Amino acid sequence: MTDDPHTAAIERIERALARIERAGQVRAFATDSLERRHTMLKARMADAIVAIDALIAREAGAD
């Protein structure tokens, strides 16, 4: 490391920016993962509702 306080400050800022960028990438990955899970769960719920509706219709027709 150098004795120049300006250089040291710039190096600290660059390290901080690198940490911020890494954190942003992790957050973006987590958001994408949650969106995929949400889409999958939404589709599964829609399938379950269709199955329940069919069961109700079949039971109503049996009366």
mmCIF file as Biopython writes it, N, C-alpha, C and O atoms, coordinates in Angstrom:
data_model
#
loop_
_atom_site.group_PDB
_atom_site.id
_atom_site.type_symbol
_atom_site.label_atom_id
_atom_site.label_alt_id
_atom_site.label_comp_id
_atom_site.label_asym_id
_atom_site.label_entity_id
_atom_site.label_seq_id
_atom_site.pdbx_PDB_ins_code
_atom_site.Cartn_x
_atom_site.Cartn_y
_atom_site.Cartn_z
_atom_site.occupancy
_atom_site.B_iso_or_equiv
_atom_site.auth_seq_id
_atom_site.auth_asym_id
_atom_site.pdbx_PDB_model_num
ATOM 1   N N  . MET A ? 1  ? 0.851   -1.167  0.000   1.0 0.0 1  A 1 
ATOM 2   C CA . MET A ? 1  ? 0.000   0.000   0.000   1.0 0.0 1  A 1 
ATOM 3   C C  . MET A ? 1  ? 0.900   1.234   0.000   1.0 0.0 1  A 1 
ATOM 4   O O  . MET A ? 1  ? 2.054   1.161   0.421   1.0 0.0 1  A 1 
ATOM 5   N N  . THR A ? 2  ? 0.396   2.323   -0.453  1.0 0.0 2  A 1 
ATOM 6   C CA . THR A ? 2  ? 1.168   3.560   -0.565  1.0 0.0 2  A 1 
ATOM 7   C C  . THR A ? 2  ? 0.860   4.494   0.596   1.0 0.0 2  A 1 
ATOM 8   O O  . THR A ? 2  ? -0.132  4.336   1.307   1.0 0.0 2  A 1 
ATOM 9   N N  . ASP A ? 3  ? 1.742   5.469   0.763   1.0 0.0 3  A 1 
ATOM 10  C CA . ASP A ? 3  ? 1.547   6.445   1.837   1.0 0.0 3  A 1 
ATOM 11  C C  . ASP A ? 3  ? 0.622   7.582   1.425   1.0 0.0 3  A 1 
ATOM 12  O O  . ASP A ? 3  ? 0.225   8.393   2.263   1.0 0.0 3  A 1 
ATOM 13  N N  . ASP A ? 4  ? 0.277   7.650   0.152   1.0 0.0 4  A 1 
ATOM 14  C CA . ASP A ? 4  ? -0.578  8.730   -0.362  1.0 0.0 4  A 1 
ATOM 15  C C  . ASP A ? 4  ? -2.004  8.531   0.150   1.0 0.0 4  A 1 
ATOM 16  O O  . ASP A ? 4  ? -2.630  7.521   -0.171  1.0 0.0 4  A 1 
ATOM 17  N N  . PRO A ? 5  ? -2.535  9.474   0.941   1.0 0.0 5  A 1 
ATOM 18  C CA . PRO A ? 5  ? -3.890  9.300   1.490   1.0 0.0 5  A 1 
ATOM 19  C C  . PRO A ? 5  ? -4.960  9.280   0.402   1.0 0.0 5  A 1 
ATOM 20  O O  . PRO A ? 5  ? -5.995  8.634   0.565   1.0 0.0 5  A 1 
ATOM 21  N N  . HIS A ? 6  ? -4.723  9.971   -0.692  1.0 0.0 6  A 1 
ATOM 22  C CA . HIS A ? 6  ? -5.713  9.978   -1.773  1.0 0.0 6  A 1 
ATOM 23  C C  . HIS A ? 6  ? -5.788  8.609   -2.447  1.0 0.0 6  A 1 
ATOM 24  O O  . HIS A ? 6  ? -6.871  8.117   -2.763  1.0 0.0 6  A 1 
ATOM 25  N N  . THR A ? 7  ? -4.640  8.013   -2.655  1.0 0.0 7  A 1 
ATOM 26  C CA . THR A ? 7  ? -4.607  6.684   -3.262  1.0 0.0 7  A 1 
ATOM 27  C C  . THR A ? 7  ? -5.285  5.676   -2.344  1.0 0.0 7  A 1 
ATOM 28  O O  . THR A ? 7  ? -6.052  4.832   -2.806  1.0 0.0 7  A 1 
ATOM 29  N N  . ALA A ? 8  ? -5.009  5.758   -1.062  1.0 0.0 8  A 1 
ATOM 30  C CA . ALA A ? 8  ? -5.628  4.846   -0.099  1.0 0.0 8  A 1 
ATOM 31  C C  . ALA A ? 8  ? -7.141  5.028   -0.088  1.0 0.0 8  A 1 
ATOM 32  O O  . ALA A ? 8  ? -7.881  4.046   -0.029  1.0 0.0 8  A 1 
ATOM 33  N N  . ALA A ? 9  ? -7.602  6.258   -0.144  1.0 0.0 9  A 1 
ATOM 34  C CA . ALA A ? 9  ? -9.045  6.521   -0.156  1.0 0.0 9  A 1 
ATOM 35  C C  . ALA A ? 9  ? -9.678  5.967   -1.425  1.0 0.0 9  A 1 
ATOM 36  O O  . ALA A ? 9  ? -10.757 5.378   -1.377  1.0 0.0 9  A 1 
ATOM 37  N N  . ILE A ? 10 ? -9.017  6.153   -2.548  1.0 0.0 10 A 1 
ATOM 38  C CA . ILE A ? 10 ? -9.546  5.635   -3.819  1.0 0.0 10 A 1 
ATOM 39  C C  . ILE A ? 10 ? -9.610  4.115   -3.779  1.0 0.0 10 A 1 
ATOM 40  O O  . ILE A ? 10 ? -10.581 3.525   -4.252  1.0 0.0 10 A 1 
ATOM 41  N N  . GLU A ? 11 ? -8.593  3.479   -3.225  1.0 0.0 11 A 1 
ATOM 42  C CA . GLU A ? 11 ? -8.598  2.017   -3.117  1.0 0.0 11 A 1 
ATOM 43  C C  . GLU A ? 11 ? -9.738  1.533   -2.226  1.0 0.0 11 A 1 
ATOM 44  O O  . GLU A ? 11 ? -10.381 0.532   -2.542  1.0 0.0 11 A 1 
ATOM 45  N N  . ARG A ? 12 ? -9.996  2.221   -1.126  1.0 0.0 12 A 1 
ATOM 46  C CA . ARG A ? 12 ? -11.120 1.848   -0.246  1.0 0.0 12 A 1 
ATOM 47  C C  . ARG A ? 12 ? -12.442 1.996   -0.979  1.0 0.0 12 A 1 
ATOM 48  O O  . ARG A ? 12 ? -13.324 1.146   -0.859  1.0 0.0 12 A 1 
ATOM 49  N N  . ILE A ? 13 ? -12.580 3.074   -1.736  1.0 0.0 13 A 1 
ATOM 50  C CA . ILE A ? 13 ? -13.817 3.304   -2.497  1.0 0.0 13 A 1 
ATOM 51  C C  . ILE A ? 13 ? -13.998 2.209   -3.539  1.0 0.0 13 A 1 
ATOM 52  O O  . ILE A ? 13 ? -15.105 1.702   -3.720  1.0 0.0 13 A 1 
ATOM 53  N N  . GLU A ? 14 ? -12.919 1.841   -4.225  1.0 0.0 14 A 1 
ATOM 54  C CA . GLU A ? 14 ? -13.012 0.791   -5.240  1.0 0.0 14 A 1 
ATOM 55  C C  . GLU A ? 14 ? -13.400 -0.546  -4.616  1.0 0.0 14 A 1 
ATOM 56  O O  . GLU A ? 14 ? -14.197 -1.288  -5.191  1.0 0.0 14 A 1 
ATOM 57  N N  . ARG A ? 15 ? -12.847 -0.861  -3.449  1.0 0.0 15 A 1 
ATOM 58  C CA . ARG A ? 15 ? -13.224 -2.108  -2.764  1.0 0.0 15 A 1 
ATOM 59  C C  . ARG A ? 15 ? -14.691 -2.069  -2.341  1.0 0.0 15 A 1 
ATOM 60  O O  . ARG A ? 15 ? -15.401 -3.069  -2.450  1.0 0.0 15 A 1 
ATOM 61  N N  . ALA A ? 16 ? -15.134 -0.925  -1.864  1.0 0.0 16 A 1 
ATOM 62  C CA . ALA A ? 16 ? -16.540 -0.787  -1.464  1.0 0.0 16 A 1 
ATOM 63  C C  . ALA A ? 16 ? -17.455 -0.947  -2.667  1.0 0.0 16 A 1 
ATOM 64  O O  . ALA A ? 16 ? -18.491 -1.606  -2.574  1.0 0.0 16 A 1 
ATOM 65  N N  . LEU A ? 17 ? -17.090 -0.356  -3.789  1.0 0.0 17 A 1 
ATOM 66  C CA . LEU A ? 17 ? -17.901 -0.498  -5.004  1.0 0.0 17 A 1 
ATOM 67  C C  . LEU A ? 17 ? -17.963 -1.950  -5.456  1.0 0.0 17 A 1 
ATOM 68  O O  . LEU A ? 17 ? -19.014 -2.419  -5.893  1.0 0.0 17 A 1 
ATOM 69  N N  . ALA A ? 18 ? -16.855 -2.660  -5.357  1.0 0.0 18 A 1 
ATOM 70  C CA . ALA A ? 18 ? -16.841 -4.078  -5.730  1.0 0.0 18 A 1 
ATOM 71  C C  . ALA A ? 18 ? -17.789 -4.871  -4.831  1.0 0.0 18 A 1 
ATOM 72  O O  . ALA A ? 18 ? -18.507 -5.748  -5.311  1.0 0.0 18 A 1 
ATOM 73  N N  . ARG A ? 19 ? -17.796 -4.568  -3.524  1.0 0.0 19 A 1 
ATOM 74  C CA . ARG A ? 19 ? -18.719 -5.261  -2.605  1.0 0.0 19 A 1 
ATOM 75  C C  . ARG A ? 19 ? -20.168 -4.950  -2.949  1.0 0.0 19 A 1 
ATOM 76  O O  . ARG A ? 19 ? -21.021 -5.837  -2.914  1.0 0.0 19 A 1 
ATOM 77  N N  . ILE A ? 20 ? -20.445 -3.707  -3.277  1.0 0.0 20 A 1 
ATOM 78  C CA . ILE A ? 20 ? -21.811 -3.307  -3.643  1.0 0.0 20 A 1 
ATOM 79  C C  . ILE A ? 20 ? -22.250 -4.026  -4.913  1.0 0.0 20 A 1 
ATOM 80  O O  . ILE A ? 20 ? -23.383 -4.501  -4.996  1.0 0.0 20 A 1 
ATOM 81  N N  . GLU A ? 21 ? -21.366 -4.109  -5.899  1.0 0.0 21 A 1 
ATOM 82  C CA . GLU A ? 21 ? -21.705 -4.794  -7.145  1.0 0.0 21 A 1 
ATOM 83  C C  . GLU A ? 21 ? -21.978 -6.272  -6.902  1.0 0.0 21 A 1 
ATOM 84  O O  . GLU A ? 21 ? -22.921 -6.828  -7.465  1.0 0.0 21 A 1 
ATOM 85  N N  . ARG A ? 22 ? -21.157 -6.920  -6.062  1.0 0.0 22 A 1 
ATOM 86  C CA . ARG A ? 22 ? -21.389 -8.337  -5.753  1.0 0.0 22 A 1 
ATOM 87  C C  . ARG A ? 22 ? -22.730 -8.525  -5.052  1.0 0.0 22 A 1 
ATOM 88  O O  . ARG A ? 22 ? -23.473 -9.457  -5.363  1.0 0.0 22 A 1 
ATOM 89  N N  . ALA A ? 23 ? -23.034 -7.652  -4.118  1.0 0.0 23 A 1 
ATOM 90  C CA . ALA A ? 23 ? -24.310 -7.750  -3.399  1.0 0.0 23 A 1 
ATOM 91  C C  . ALA A ? 23 ? -25.479 -7.575  -4.361  1.0 0.0 23 A 1 
ATOM 92  O O  . ALA A ? 23 ? -26.493 -8.262  -4.235  1.0 0.0 23 A 1 
ATOM 93  N N  . GLY A ? 24 ? -25.348 -6.674  -5.309  1.0 0.0 24 A 1 
ATOM 94  C CA . GLY A ? 24 ? -26.404 -6.473  -6.302  1.0 0.0 24 A 1 
ATOM 95  C C  . GLY A ? 24 ? -26.608 -7.697  -7.167  1.0 0.0 24 A 1 
ATOM 96  O O  . GLY A ? 24 ? -27.741 -8.037  -7.506  1.0 0.0 24 A 1 
ATOM 97  N N  . GLN A ? 25 ? -25.520 -8.367  -7.529  1.0 0.0 25 A 1 
ATOM 98  C CA . GLN A ? 25 ? -25.627 -9.577  -8.340  1.0 0.0 25 A 1 
ATOM 99  C C  . GLN A ? 25 ? -26.311 -10.695 -7.561  1.0 0.0 25 A 1 
ATOM 100 O O  . GLN A ? 25 ? -27.140 -11.423 -8.107  1.0 0.0 25 A 1 
ATOM 101 N N  . VAL A ? 26 ? -25.966 -10.826 -6.297  1.0 0.0 26 A 1 
ATOM 102 C CA . VAL A ? 26 ? -26.594 -11.854 -5.452  1.0 0.0 26 A 1 
ATOM 103 C C  . VAL A ? 26 ? -28.083 -11.579 -5.328  1.0 0.0 26 A 1 
ATOM 104 O O  . VAL A ? 26 ? -28.899 -12.495 -5.426  1.0 0.0 26 A 1 
ATOM 105 N N  . ARG A ? 27 ? -28.435 -10.320 -5.113  1.0 0.0 27 A 1 
ATOM 106 C CA . ARG A ? 27 ? -29.844 -9.956  -4.971  1.0 0.0 27 A 1 
ATOM 107 C C  . ARG A ? 27 ? -30.601 -10.208 -6.274  1.0 0.0 27 A 1 
ATOM 108 O O  . ARG A ? 27 ? -31.730 -10.696 -6.244  1.0 0.0 27 A 1 
ATOM 109 N N  . ALA A ? 28 ? -29.998 -9.883  -7.410  1.0 0.0 28 A 1 
ATOM 110 C CA . ALA A ? 28 ? -30.648 -10.109 -8.704  1.0 0.0 28 A 1 
ATOM 111 C C  . ALA A ? 28 ? -30.889 -11.597 -8.913  1.0 0.0 28 A 1 
ATOM 112 O O  . ALA A ? 28 ? -31.947 -11.988 -9.405  1.0 0.0 28 A 1 
ATOM 113 N N  . PHE A ? 29 ? -29.912 -12.438 -8.544  1.0 0.0 29 A 1 
ATOM 114 C CA . PHE A ? 29 ? -30.081 -13.877 -8.682  1.0 0.0 29 A 1 
ATOM 115 C C  . PHE A ? 29 ? -31.216 -14.364 -7.789  1.0 0.0 29 A 1 
ATOM 116 O O  . PHE A ? 29 ? -32.035 -15.178 -8.215  1.0 0.0 29 A 1 
ATOM 117 N N  . ALA A ? 30 ? -31.267 -13.871 -6.557  1.0 0.0 30 A 1 
ATOM 118 C CA . ALA A ? 30 ? -32.320 -14.278 -5.623  1.0 0.0 30 A 1 
ATOM 119 C C  . ALA A ? 30 ? -33.690 -13.858 -6.142  1.0 0.0 30 A 1 
ATOM 120 O O  . ALA A ? 30 ? -34.655 -14.614 -6.029  1.0 0.0 30 A 1 
ATOM 121 N N  . THR A ? 31 ? -33.780 -12.664 -6.707  1.0 0.0 31 A 1 
ATOM 122 C CA . THR A ? 31 ? -35.049 -12.184 -7.252  1.0 0.0 31 A 1 
ATOM 123 C C  . THR A ? 31 ? -35.495 -13.058 -8.414  1.0 0.0 31 A 1 
ATOM 124 O O  . THR A ? 31 ? -36.665 -13.432 -8.495  1.0 0.0 31 A 1 
ATOM 125 N N  . ASP A ? 32 ? -34.573 -13.386 -9.315  1.0 0.0 32 A 1 
ATOM 126 C CA . ASP A ? 32 ? -34.908 -14.257 -10.443 1.0 0.0 32 A 1 
ATOM 127 C C  . ASP A ? 32 ? -35.378 -15.619 -9.952  1.0 0.0 32 A 1 
ATOM 128 O O  . ASP A ? 32 ? -36.340 -16.180 -10.477 1.0 0.0 32 A 1 
ATOM 129 N N  . SER A ? 33 ? -34.697 -16.143 -8.949  1.0 0.0 33 A 1 
ATOM 130 C CA . SER A ? 33 ? -35.068 -17.437 -8.392  1.0 0.0 33 A 1 
ATOM 131 C C  . SER A ? 33 ? -36.472 -17.392 -7.791  1.0 0.0 33 A 1 
ATOM 132 O O  . SER A ? 33 ? -37.260 -18.316 -7.991  1.0 0.0 33 A 1 
ATOM 133 N N  . LEU A ? 34 ? -36.786 -16.337 -7.062  1.0 0.0 34 A 1 
ATOM 134 C CA . LEU A ? 34 ? -38.119 -16.202 -6.475  1.0 0.0 34 A 1 
ATOM 135 C C  . LEU A ? 34 ? -39.189 -16.059 -7.547  1.0 0.0 34 A 1 
ATOM 136 O O  . LEU A ? 34 ? -40.283 -16.606 -7.410  1.0 0.0 34 A 1 
ATOM 137 N N  . GLU A ? 35 ? -38.882 -15.330 -8.610  1.0 0.0 35 A 1 
ATOM 138 C CA . GLU A ? 35 ? -39.851 -15.174 -9.695  1.0 0.0 35 A 1 
ATOM 139 C C  . GLU A ? 35 ? -40.138 -16.517 -10.361 1.0 0.0 35 A 1 
ATOM 140 O O  . GLU A ? 35 ? -41.289 -16.818 -10.679 1.0 0.0 35 A 1 
ATOM 141 N N  . ARG A ? 36 ? -39.103 -17.323 -10.573 1.0 0.0 36 A 1 
ATOM 142 C CA . ARG A ? 36 ? -39.310 -18.653 -11.172 1.0 0.0 36 A 1 
ATOM 143 C C  . ARG A ? 36 ? -40.151 -19.529 -10.248 1.0 0.0 36 A 1 
ATOM 144 O O  . ARG A ? 36 ? -41.065 -20.218 -10.702 1.0 0.0 36 A 1 
ATOM 145 N N  . ARG A ? 37 ? -39.841 -19.503 -8.946  1.0 0.0 37 A 1 
ATOM 146 C CA . ARG A ? 37 ? -40.617 -20.299 -7.989  1.0 0.0 37 A 1 
ATOM 147 C C  . ARG A ? 37 ? -42.067 -19.839 -7.949  1.0 0.0 37 A 1 
ATOM 148 O O  . ARG A ? 37 ? -42.979 -20.664 -7.888  1.0 0.0 37 A 1 
ATOM 149 N N  . HIS A ? 38 ? -42.286 -18.536 -7.984  1.0 0.0 38 A 1 
ATOM 150 C CA . HIS A ? 38 ? -43.641 -17.997 -7.956  1.0 0.0 38 A 1 
ATOM 151 C C  . HIS A ? 38 ? -44.417 -18.457 -9.181  1.0 0.0 38 A 1 
ATOM 152 O O  . HIS A ? 38 ? -45.570 -18.873 -9.067  1.0 0.0 38 A 1 
ATOM 153 N N  . THR A ? 39 ? -43.797 -18.384 -10.343 1.0 0.0 39 A 1 
ATOM 154 C CA . THR A ? 39 ? -44.458 -18.813 -11.575 1.0 0.0 39 A 1 
ATOM 155 C C  . THR A ? 39 ? -44.817 -20.293 -11.507 1.0 0.0 39 A 1 
ATOM 156 O O  . THR A ? 39 ? -45.917 -20.687 -11.894 1.0 0.0 39 A 1 
ATOM 157 N N  . MET A ? 40 ? -43.893 -21.106 -11.016 1.0 0.0 40 A 1 
ATOM 158 C CA . MET A ? 40 ? -44.146 -22.537 -10.908 1.0 0.0 40 A 1 
ATOM 159 C C  . MET A ? 40 ? -45.281 -22.812 -9.915  1.0 0.0 40 A 1 
ATOM 160 O O  . MET A ? 40 ? -46.179 -23.602 -10.207 1.0 0.0 40 A 1 
ATOM 161 N N  . LEU A ? 41 ? -45.246 -22.171 -8.755  1.0 0.0 41 A 1 
ATOM 162 C CA . LEU A ? 41 ? -46.291 -22.389 -7.753  1.0 0.0 41 A 1 
ATOM 163 C C  . LEU A ? 41 ? -47.652 -21.894 -8.239  1.0 0.0 41 A 1 
ATOM 164 O O  . LEU A ? 41 ? -48.681 -22.506 -7.955  1.0 0.0 41 A 1 
ATOM 165 N N  . LYS A ? 42 ? -47.649 -20.784 -8.972  1.0 0.0 42 A 1 
ATOM 166 C CA . LYS A ? 42 ? -48.900 -20.259 -9.516  1.0 0.0 42 A 1 
ATOM 167 C C  . LYS A ? 42 ? -49.515 -21.258 -10.496 1.0 0.0 42 A 1 
ATOM 168 O O  . LYS A ? 42 ? -50.727 -21.472 -10.489 1.0 0.0 42 A 1 
ATOM 169 N N  . ALA A ? 43 ? -48.686 -21.865 -11.332 1.0 0.0 43 A 1 
ATOM 170 C CA . ALA A ? 43 ? -49.178 -22.871 -12.277 1.0 0.0 43 A 1 
ATOM 171 C C  . ALA A ? 43 ? -49.709 -24.097 -11.536 1.0 0.0 43 A 1 
ATOM 172 O O  . ALA A ? 43 ? -50.745 -24.651 -11.907 1.0 0.0 43 A 1 
ATOM 173 N N  . ARG A ? 44 ? -49.006 -24.517 -10.497 1.0 0.0 44 A 1 
ATOM 174 C CA . ARG A ? 44 ? -49.469 -25.675 -9.723  1.0 0.0 44 A 1 
ATOM 175 C C  . ARG A ? 44 ? -50.797 -25.379 -9.034  1.0 0.0 44 A 1 
ATOM 176 O O  . ARG A ? 44 ? -51.674 -26.241 -8.973  1.0 0.0 44 A 1 
ATOM 177 N N  . MET A ? 45 ? -50.946 -24.168 -8.519  1.0 0.0 45 A 1 
ATOM 178 C CA . MET A ? 45 ? -52.207 -23.787 -7.881  1.0 0.0 45 A 1 
ATOM 179 C C  . MET A ? 45 ? -53.339 -23.768 -8.901  1.0 0.0 45 A 1 
ATOM 180 O O  . MET A ? 45 ? -54.450 -24.208 -8.605  1.0 0.0 45 A 1 
ATOM 181 N N  . ALA A ? 46 ? -53.065 -23.263 -10.095 1.0 0.0 46 A 1 
ATOM 182 C CA . ALA A ? 46 ? -54.089 -23.243 -11.143 1.0 0.0 46 A 1 
ATOM 183 C C  . ALA A ? 46 ? -54.511 -24.669 -11.482 1.0 0.0 46 A 1 
ATOM 184 O O  . ALA A ? 46 ? -55.701 -24.939 -11.641 1.0 0.0 46 A 1 
ATOM 185 N N  . ASP A ? 47 ? -53.545 -25.584 -11.594 1.0 0.0 47 A 1 
ATOM 186 C CA . ASP A ? 47 ? -53.870 -26.988 -11.865 1.0 0.0 47 A 1 
ATOM 187 C C  . ASP A ? 47 ? -54.710 -27.584 -10.738 1.0 0.0 47 A 1 
ATOM 188 O O  . ASP A ? 47 ? -55.658 -28.326 -10.994 1.0 0.0 47 A 1 
ATOM 189 N N  . ALA A ? 48 ? -54.366 -27.262 -9.502  1.0 0.0 48 A 1 
ATOM 190 C CA . ALA A ? 48 ? -55.118 -27.787 -8.362  1.0 0.0 48 A 1 
ATOM 191 C C  . ALA A ? 48 ? -56.548 -27.258 -8.361  1.0 0.0 48 A 1 
ATOM 192 O O  . ALA A ? 48 ? -57.482 -28.000 -8.055  1.0 0.0 48 A 1 
ATOM 193 N N  . ILE A ? 49 ? -56.726 -25.997 -8.697  1.0 0.0 49 A 1 
ATOM 194 C CA . ILE A ? 49 ? -58.072 -25.415 -8.745  1.0 0.0 49 A 1 
ATOM 195 C C  . ILE A ? 49 ? -58.895 -26.063 -9.847  1.0 0.0 49 A 1 
ATOM 196 O O  . ILE A ? 49 ? -60.081 -26.331 -9.656  1.0 0.0 49 A 1 
ATOM 197 N N  . VAL A ? 50 ? -58.282 -26.316 -10.996 1.0 0.0 50 A 1 
ATOM 198 C CA . VAL A ? 50 ? -58.991 -26.999 -12.086 1.0 0.0 50 A 1 
ATOM 199 C C  . VAL A ? 50 ? -59.423 -28.389 -11.622 1.0 0.0 50 A 1 
ATOM 200 O O  . VAL A ? 50 ? -60.548 -28.810 -11.892 1.0 0.0 50 A 1 
ATOM 201 N N  . ALA A ? 51 ? -58.538 -29.100 -10.928 1.0 0.0 51 A 1 
ATOM 202 C CA . ALA A ? 51 ? -58.879 -30.438 -10.440 1.0 0.0 51 A 1 
ATOM 203 C C  . ALA A ? 51 ? -60.013 -30.377 -9.419  1.0 0.0 51 A 1 
ATOM 204 O O  . ALA A ? 51 ? -60.914 -31.216 -9.450  1.0 0.0 51 A 1 
ATOM 205 N N  . ILE A ? 52 ? -59.982 -29.407 -8.525  1.0 0.0 52 A 1 
ATOM 206 C CA . ILE A ? 52 ? -61.050 -29.253 -7.532  1.0 0.0 52 A 1 
ATOM 207 C C  . ILE A ? 52 ? -62.366 -28.906 -8.216  1.0 0.0 52 A 1 
ATOM 208 O O  . ILE A ? 52 ? -63.412 -29.450 -7.865  1.0 0.0 52 A 1 
ATOM 209 N N  . ASP A ? 53 ? -62.317 -27.998 -9.196  1.0 0.0 53 A 1 
ATOM 210 C CA . ASP A ? 53 ? -63.530 -27.646 -9.942  1.0 0.0 53 A 1 
ATOM 211 C C  . ASP A ? 53 ? -64.124 -28.871 -10.633 1.0 0.0 53 A 1 
ATOM 212 O O  . ASP A ? 53 ? -65.341 -29.059 -10.633 1.0 0.0 53 A 1 
ATOM 213 N N  . ALA A ? 54 ? -63.264 -29.703 -11.219 1.0 0.0 54 A 1 
ATOM 214 C CA . ALA A ? 54 ? -63.747 -30.914 -11.892 1.0 0.0 54 A 1 
ATOM 215 C C  . ALA A ? 54 ? -64.379 -31.867 -10.887 1.0 0.0 54 A 1 
ATOM 216 O O  . ALA A ? 54 ? -65.412 -32.472 -11.174 1.0 0.0 54 A 1 
ATOM 217 N N  . LEU A ? 55 ? -63.779 -32.003 -9.728  1.0 0.0 55 A 1 
ATOM 218 C CA . LEU A ? 55 ? -64.324 -32.870 -8.685  1.0 0.0 55 A 1 
ATOM 219 C C  . LEU A ? 55 ? -65.680 -32.358 -8.211  1.0 0.0 55 A 1 
ATOM 220 O O  . LEU A ? 55 ? -66.615 -33.140 -8.040  1.0 0.0 55 A 1 
ATOM 221 N N  . ILE A ? 56 ? -65.786 -31.057 -8.001  1.0 0.0 56 A 1 
ATOM 222 C CA . ILE A ? 56 ? -67.059 -30.467 -7.574  1.0 0.0 56 A 1 
ATOM 223 C C  . ILE A ? 56 ? -68.124 -30.670 -8.641  1.0 0.0 56 A 1 
ATOM 224 O O  . ILE A ? 56 ? -69.261 -31.023 -8.327  1.0 0.0 56 A 1 
ATOM 225 N N  . ALA A ? 57 ? -67.762 -30.451 -9.896  1.0 0.0 57 A 1 
ATOM 226 C CA . ALA A ? 57 ? -68.722 -30.627 -10.986 1.0 0.0 57 A 1 
ATOM 227 C C  . ALA A ? 57 ? -69.173 -32.082 -11.077 1.0 0.0 57 A 1 
ATOM 228 O O  . ALA A ? 57 ? -70.353 -32.355 -11.300 1.0 0.0 57 A 1 
ATOM 229 N N  . ARG A ? 58 ? -68.244 -33.007 -10.907 1.0 0.0 58 A 1 
ATOM 230 C CA . ARG A ? 58 ? -68.584 -34.427 -10.973 1.0 0.0 58 A 1 
ATOM 231 C C  . ARG A ? 58 ? -69.503 -34.809 -9.817  1.0 0.0 58 A 1 
ATOM 232 O O  . ARG A ? 58 ? -70.470 -35.545 -10.013 1.0 0.0 58 A 1 
ATOM 233 N N  . GLU A ? 59 ? -69.211 -34.318 -8.620  1.0 0.0 59 A 1 
ATOM 234 C CA . GLU A ? 59 ? -70.048 -34.610 -7.456  1.0 0.0 59 A 1 
ATOM 235 C C  . GLU A ? 59 ? -71.424 -33.963 -7.597  1.0 0.0 59 A 1 
ATOM 236 O O  . GLU A ? 59 ? -72.429 -34.553 -7.200  1.0 0.0 59 A 1 
ATOM 237 N N  . ALA A ? 60 ? -71.476 -32.757 -8.160  1.0 0.0 60 A 1 
ATOM 238 C CA . ALA A ? 60 ? -72.760 -32.081 -8.355  1.0 0.0 60 A 1 
ATOM 239 C C  . ALA A ? 60 ? -73.600 -32.827 -9.380  1.0 0.0 60 A 1 
ATOM 240 O O  . ALA A ? 60 ? -74.825 -32.873 -9.267  1.0 0.0 60 A 1 
ATOM 241 N N  . GLY A ? 61 ? -72.950 -33.408 -10.375 1.0 0.0 61 A 1 
ATOM 242 C CA . GLY A ? 61 ? -73.671 -34.173 -11.391 1.0 0.0 61 A 1 
ATOM 243 C C  . GLY A ? 61 ? -74.167 -35.511 -10.876 1.0 0.0 61 A 1 
ATOM 244 O O  . GLY A ? 61 ? -75.099 -36.085 -11.440 1.0 0.0 61 A 1 
ATOM 245 N N  . ALA A ? 62 ? -73.560 -36.014 -9.815  1.0 0.0 62 A 1 
ATOM 246 C CA . ALA A ? 62 ? -73.948 -37.303 -9.251  1.0 0.0 62 A 1 
ATOM 247 C C  . ALA A ? 62 ? -75.197 -37.183 -8.392  1.0 0.0 62 A 1 
ATOM 248 O O  . ALA A ? 62 ? -75.838 -38.190 -8.093  1.0 0.0 62 A 1 
ATOM 249 N N  . ASP A ? 63 ? -75.551 -35.973 -7.994  1.0 0.0 63 A 1 
ATOM 250 C CA . ASP A ? 63 ? -76.733 -35.779 -7.130  1.0 0.0 63 A 1 
ATOM 251 C C  . ASP A ? 63 ? -78.014 -35.956 -7.865  1.0 0.0 63 A 1 
ATOM 252 O O  . ASP A ? 63 ? -79.087 -35.825 -7.276  1.0 0.0 63 A 1 
#
